[in-house]
Amino acid sequence: MPTLINPDLPPEVETAVGVIGSRAQADILRELSRLGPSTAGELVGATGISRPSLNRHLVALQRAGIVTASPPGNRAGKTLRYTAQIHRVRELAEKYLRYVSGD
């Protein structure tokens, strides 16, 4: 049975691997880029991801700085609107590419 290897990756590369390796997170980012700021309900409809899974992925994307939620002052009621930070995706992708290319 093969042994799992857990290399000690730089934190930004570890974050990139987590995001790049997730089909659900890629779909969420694509829909946010396509639709613009969206509620969780709108994202459930656009992606077909269940609400609990979507919430889990949104939390992970927020921790990575890839998605932001509208601040309380800009909220209509209690509804959050999520926005993709594509510049952060590019930044992580560049760090990942530099790492795997040995730079």
N, C-alpha and C positions, 0 to 999 in steps of 0.2 A: 504494500500500500504506500503511495507516495506521501512524503512528508510535506506539510504546508510550510512555506517560507514566509516569514514576516520581516522583511527588511526594514531597517530604521530609515524611513523616508523623511525628508524635510516636511514640516507641517503643511506648507502650501501645496506640496506635491501630494501628500496624503489626502488633503481636501479635494484636489482635482481628481484623483483616482476614485474617490467616493462618488463624486458627481458624474464624472464621465462614464462610470460603470453602471449607472442606474438608468434603465430605460424609462421608468416612471418619472424621474426627475427631469430627464431630457424632454419628455412629452410636456410636462408642466411648464418648463422654460419656453418651449416652442409656442405653446398656447398663450403664455403671457406676452411673448414678443409679438405674436399675431394679433391678439385681442387688445393689448394695452392693459392698464390697471384693471384687475378683475377680483371679484369676490370668490370665496371658496365655493359657493354654490355654482357660480358661472364656470369655475374650473372643473367641478365634478361633471357638469354637463358637457363641457368641451373635451374632456379626457376620458370619461368613463371610469375613472379611478374612484373607489369608494371614499366616502367622507373621512372615515378614520385613517385610511392610508394616505389620503391627500394631506390631511392635517399633519401627519407624521413627516411626510416629505417636505411640506412647507416649513416646518420647524428646522429640519436639517438644512434646507436651502437658506433660511434666514441666518442660522449659525455660521454658515459659510460666507455670508455677506452677498449672496447671489440673488436673493429676493428680499425686498423690504415690504413692510406693511405700513399702510397709511398711518401717520401719527394721530393721536387722539383729537387734536384740534381740527383735523381735516376729515373727520369721520362723520358720516351721516348716521346718527343713532349709534349703534354698537357694531355696525358692519365694517369690517376691515377690507381694504382693497390692497391687493398684492401687486407688486411691480417687479419685473425682472431687471437686474442690474447687469446688462450684457457686457459692459466694460469689465466687470469682475470676472465673468466667465472667460473672456479673452485673456485677462491677466493670469488666471489659473492655468489655462490651456498653454500659454507661453511658458510658464514655469515648468509645467509637466514636460513639454517638448524639449526644453533646455536640459532637464534632468535626464530624460531617456536618451538624448543624443550625446550625453557626456560633457556638456558645457558647464 
